[in-house]
Amino acid sequence: MHDVYETCPVFDNAHFTLRFVRKDDVNDLLEVYSDKHALPFFNSDNCDGDNFYYPDPEHMRSAIDFWIRSYETKWFVRWAIIDKTIAKAIGTVEMFHRTADDDFDGAGVLRLDVRSDYEKAEILHELFSLFIPAAYDLFDCTEIITKIPVYAVERAAAAQKYGFAKSDSCLIGTNDRHAYNGYWTMKKSKS
């Protein structure tokens, strides 16, 4: 199996490229993480109070540095989503293998953050299609979970069309033991 922490793969289709986040993504990603309309869709569960709102380049630089260090320590991987038509990063995908004492032990956790103008079912579905097929093997999991708030109707439509189903289980915070709800899950196809 390919070790995602040794060589981070690039995912590519006609519209988007997903590649490992870089320090020079700061200005593009600032447009994402300072977008107050996008903020409610970001999953900050179990992130020690970070809500992923970065209003200036310094906060954004610090976040990117943290994401790079987290990859180096094999905690999680953060890809920049590049829209080929404008040659800019319009969001990120984060993924990691979760070890915990709850129903989501061993699951791959997917965080997908995009600018608010990209929060559309067809775009989110395309991003799921680009990334998820390889994610099960990259993160050694048979289930992928992602948080979808009740008001995220475009995201829910994309997830449901792709094969995710709403879960009644809560993710229990490893640090604060808080029960986080709103997760959708998809099992790996047996074929």
Secondary structure, DSSP 8 states (H G I E B T S, - for coil): ---TTTS---EE-SSEEEEE--GGGHHHHHHHHT-TTTGGGS--TTSTT------SHHHHHHHHHHHHHHHHTTS-EEEEEEETTTTEEEEEEEEEE---SSTTTT-EEEEEEE-GGG--HHHHHHHHHHHHHHHHHHTT-SEEEEE--TT-HHHHHHHHHHT-EE-S--EE-TTT--EE--EEEEE----
